[in-house]
């Protein structure tokens, strides 16, 4: 695999055999960031569960203490009389059937998160095959199906992130930008990991958190000693 000169330089700072203390790990993430843009810092957590079983799913959402560093574009599906309420709360787009038709006809995806009021889910459900694969389908578990439009939108704009297992039993989630500094990244990491630990399924047996790795967009992975956080 081709590795850039910057990546190779960054990799020299990290010992892959070491489980780093979380604070030290975020110091290293910042030192290893060589890109000319403000890289996103991500957390990758491998869990000792089997995502093929419904009773071992791990999914939820949390507002990170310092946000993600990215303002998400929000689309709200609601009845006509609530469109102004949604827009006033900070939604970028709001509407009903006309937006469903726009997505179906134009393959329109100029938004990052979709919120829906419960009374619109019958309409939004028709978009399951389109929104589902992109991870955009509204869900009560992630707080994106809610009668409280203002709260749902404001939390997303404030830095709410959704975490969920992929097919390989790993959760991938952004926790901020390199420019945040180690302290803010640590705060966001602690909040997210705490939520994942709290969401442990009753059916999960043995070691719950198998590994925990952080990395910036272009940087090498750094292993974190998650046991110290538990």
HELIX and SHEET records of a PDB file:
HELIX    1   1 UNK A    5  UNK A   11  1                                   7    
HELIX    2   2 UNK A   22  UNK A   32  1                                  11    
HELIX    3   3 UNK A   54  UNK A   56  5                                   3    
HELIX    4   4 UNK A   80  UNK A   82  5                                   3    
HELIX    5   5 UNK A   83  UNK A   88  1                                   6    
HELIX    6   6 UNK A   97  UNK A  106  1                                  10    
HELIX    7   7 UNK A  118  UNK A  120  5                                   3    
HELIX    8   8 UNK A  121  UNK A  124  1                                   4    
HELIX    9   9 UNK A  125  UNK A  127  5                                   3    
HELIX   10  10 UNK A  128  UNK A  131  1                                   4    
HELIX   11  11 UNK A  132  UNK A  134  5                                   3    
HELIX   12  12 UNK A  140  UNK A  142  5                                   3    
HELIX   13  13 UNK A  149  UNK A  158  1                                  10    
HELIX   14  14 UNK A  178  UNK A  180  5                                   3    
HELIX   15  15 UNK A  182  UNK A  198  1                                  17    
HELIX   16  16 UNK A  226  UNK A  229  5                                   4    
SHEET    1   A 4 UNK A 170  UNK A 177  0                                        
SHEET    2   A 4 UNK A  40  UNK A  47 -1                                        
SHEET    3   A 4 UNK A 209  UNK A 216 -1                                        
SHEET    4   A 4 UNK A 222  UNK A 223 -1                                        
SHEET    1   B 2 UNK A  59  UNK A  63  0                                        
SHEET    2   B 2 UNK A 160  UNK A 164 -1                                        
SHEET    1   C 3 UNK A  93  UNK A  95  0                                        
SHEET    2   C 3 UNK A  74  UNK A  77  1                                        
SHEET    3   C 3 UNK A 113  UNK A 116  1                                        
END                                                                             
